[in-house]
Amino acid sequence: MSELLSANSVSDVPRFCLSVFEAAKSVGLSEKHFREEVLPHIPHLRVGRRIVIPVDGLRAWLSEQSRKN
């Protein structure tokens, strides 16, 4: 089983969601600023105590924001 789930195969799995930290860094914001100013306006899921942001939702929000400006 460990042969099937090597470190290389895990990194090849497509990412559908990002953590708040990853999403913030991907748009060049601090995690605090992202939580306060962006998170309330984008789709996100709470999984236990963790919050994950669907990549497609983040992209849609960025596209919408760029059209506004």
Secondary structure by P-SEA (a helix, b strand, c coil): ccccccaaaaaacccccccaaaaaaaacccaaaaaccccccbbbbbcccbbbbcaaaaaaaaaaaaaac
